[in-house]
Amino acid sequence: MKITIMETPSRDSLAPISNTVKIGDFPVAGVPVKEALLSRISQKNGTSGNAEIKVRDDFWPSDTLLETIIGAGTNVRVMSENSEVLLSYSRGNRSANWKGISPDAASILIRHPWDLLKINETLIAEIKEDLIEGKIRSGANIDGHIRLGKGSVLLPGTYIEGNVIIGKNCKIGPNCYIRGNTSIGDGCHIGQAVEIKNSLIMEKVSVGHLSYIGDSVICRNTNLGAGTITANLRHDGKNQKSFVGNDLVDTGRRKLGVIIGEDVHTGIHTSIYPGRKIWPGMSTRPGEIVSKDIVPS
């Protein structure tokens, strides 16, 4: 079985987190999207012999869709609303007839930063065993499954609840609360009395102390000042909305915190409304309330 991951251009809607990183290179659950996609498809029954799958790195097919394609008995193309080929499955005879189908509702087109968050939480929820290569100090507790990279340490008072991935050379704690479906990249520091929940934290991020990060995407080389707090829930309980260009888009998520790009710094005691975005290279002042997206001038 041959599997090819096709690179797609970076999209303007992902500009709030990076203008340079290709879609397939963004991390989810500790690995780039393209590697996670390749691994996932490789594990499917029926993907053997002379068959060939080509899939775009911005398309995350659901399990149901993959099973439908592999069991179809014919060549299949998954087509977008704009008639773009998102995935093709050839059973070894590319000159044979092709059947075109649409993605199902559970498949994900990576168009916005919160799509990466959804893939991340789905993959981490599937972890069934621990992989511990770092150190867990006495007084740290784990209630769930953890992947802890080499050179990383969990300090006393750290409590892990649910499945969590922590990369290499990270310092976590003391007295942190890391909640389920959180992925923390290499070289991160999560300090005293920080709570992180269901978030995608990329490499070399520092959340020094006394902060709360929930349902958020934090990109590499970001430093959050002490007391940075994200809100992730509307008072009326409705889905979070976020601006994409000039359009206010329903994210489909009841809970969504902040989307922070690369190389961002927040001042101490920064408070951030739900669903707001801070673009790469931007910063906040001490005590600032982020009620609107912070974008380059």
N, C-alpha and C positions, 0 to 999 in steps of 0.2 A: 504494500500500500504506500503510495506516495502522497505526502501532504505538503502543500506549498502555502505559506502565509504571504499574502500580497500586500506590499506597503502602500498605504494611501496617504495623500498629503495631509499635513496638519490643517485643522479646520479653524476658522475664525472664532467659532463658538467655544474653542478650548483656549483661546488667547488669554483669558483671565488667569490661567495657571502657567502657561509657557508659550512663547512664540517660536521656540526652537526644537522642543522635544517632539519626536514623531509619535503618532498615536500608539503604535505597537511597542514603544519603549517606555511608556508610563508604567509604573509598578502597580500591581494588584496582588495582594496576599504574598508579598515578598519576592515576586518575579515580574519581569516585563509582561505586558499583555500578550505579546506574540508567543512567548514561551508557555504561558498558561493555556493559551488557545491550542497550541501544538500538542501539549501534554493531554489535554482534555479529549481532543479528537482521536489521538492515538489509542486511548483506552477503550474506545467504542468497539463492540463486537461487530464483525462484518467488514472492518476496514483493513482488508488484507488482499493478497493476490495482485492483480493488475489494475485494480481500481486506483483512481486519483481524485483527491480533493484539493481544490483551490479555494481559499477563503480570505477575504480582506481583513486586515488587522483591526478595522473599526467595526467589525460585525461579530457579535457573540451569540451564536445559535443556541437555542434551548436544547435540552436533552431530547425532548419530544420531537423537535424538528430534525435533529441528527438521526434519530431512530427511524423517522419517516423517510428520510432521504436514502439511508443505507438499505432499508427494506423495500424500496420502491420498485426494484426490478428493471429500472431503466435509467438513462442519464437524466440528471436533474440540475436545474439552475434555480437558485433563489434570487428573486428579482426585487429591487426596491420600487417604491412608488414612482420613481423617475426612470424606471427601466434599466437601472444599473445592476450588473451582476455582482451580488454580494458573496455568493458561494456557488461553486459548481462541483458536481460529483459525477465522474465518468467511470463506468464499469469496465473500462478497458478498450472500448470501441468508440472513439470520439466522433466518428462519422455517423453513428446511429442517431435515431431521433432523440430530441431533448424535450423534457417536460419542464415547463416553467411554473414555479409556485411562489407564493408570497411568504415573508417571515410570519411566524405566529406571534401572539401577543407577549409570550414569555421571552422571546429573543430580544437582544439589545443592540441597537445601533448607537455607537459611541459618538454622541453629538455634543454632550455637555459634561462638565466635570462630575456632576452627580451620577452620571452613568458609570464612571469608574468606581464610585463609592458602592454602587449596587453590585457590581461584579465582585469587588473586594469582599463585601460582607457575605455574599453567597459562597465564595470559595472557602473563607475561613470557617464558616458554619459547618462545612463538610469534613473538617479535620477530625480524625478518629483516634490519634495517638500523639504522645509527646515526642519531641526531638530536642533534647537539651544538650547544647555544646558549650554554653556559658556557665556562670556560677550563680547559685541561688543561696544567699546568705541566710543564716538562722534568723527566724522572725519574719521571713517572707512567706506568704501563703498563696497556693494555687488551687483554685476550684474550677477546673475545666482542663482543656488541653493547651499546651504551650509549645511553640517553637522558639528556642532561644539560641541566637547565633554565637559563634566563637568570640571571646573577648568581652562579652556582655555580662553585666552583673545586675541582679535584683537585690537591692539593699533592704535591711530590716524595716518592717512595717508596710512593705509593698503587698498589696492584695490584688491578685488576678482572678477575675470572675468571668467565666466563659472562655471561649477559644480566642487566643491572642498569638500574633506573630511578632517577634522582636528580632531585628537584624543583628549584625555583627558590631562589636565595639560600642555598645550602648550602655549608658548608666541610668538605671531606673530606680527612683526613690531617693531618700527614704520616705515612707508613709504615703505612697501613691496608691491610687485606686484605678486600675486599668480594666475596663469592662469589655464584654464580648464583641467579637468581630472587628477588633482593632488591629491594624497592621502598622508597625513602627519600623522605619527603614534603618540602614546602617548609620552608625556614628551619631545617634541621637542622645540627647540628655533630657530626661523627664524627671523634674526635681520634686522637692518637698511639697507635700499636700496638693499634688496635681491630680485631677480626675479626667480621664479620657474615656470616651464611650463611642463605640461603633464608628471609628474614624480611620482615615487613610493618611498616615503621617509618613512623608517621604524622607530621604536621607538628609543627615546633618541639620536636623531641626532641634532647636532648644526651647523647651517649655519649662522655664526655670523653677517657678514655685507659685503656689496659691492661684492656680488657673483651672478653668473648666473648658474642655473641648468636647463637644458632642456632635455626632453625625456630620463631620466636617472633613474637608480635604485640605491638608497643609503641605505645600510643596517645599522642595529642598532649599537648604541654606536660609531658612526662616528662623527668626528669633522672636519669641513672644515674651513681652515684658511681664513682670510679676503682676498677678491679679488680672490677667486678660481673661475675659469671660465671654463665652458665646451663648446666645440664646438659640434654641432649636425648635420651639413650639409656639404657634400662634395662640392667642387667648381664645379664639373661636374654634380651634381644633381643625381648621380647614387646611388643605394642602398648601405647602409653601410655594410662593411664586418668586421668580428671579428674572431680571432683565437680561435679554439676549439682544444686543443692539438696542433698538428702540422699542422692542416688543417685550411685554411682561408675560413670561412663559410659566405655565403650571408645571412644576417639576415632578408631579406625581408622588411626591413624598410628603407625608404628614409631618415628619421631623427632618429638618435640614438646618445645619448650623452655618458655618462660614466656609467660603472657598477662598483660600489664600495662595497666591502665586509664589514664584521663586523669589528669593532674596528680599523678603519683606521683614520689616521690624515694627513691632507694636510697642507703644509706650506703656508704662505701668498703669494699671487700672483701666485699660481699654475695654469698653463694653460694645458688643457687636450684635445687631439685630439679626433675626433668622434670615437665611438665604442671601446674605450680602456677600459681595466679592471684593477682595483687595488684590489689585493687579500686581504683576511682578515689579519689584524694585520700589514699591510704595511704602509709606510708613504712617503711623499715627502718633499723635501727641499724647503725653500723659493725661489720663482722665478723659480721653476722647470717647464720644458715643458715635458709633458707626451706624447711622440710620440709612445711608445710601452707599452704593458701590463707590469704592475709591479707585479712580481710573487715572491714567496719565493725562496731563493737560495738553 
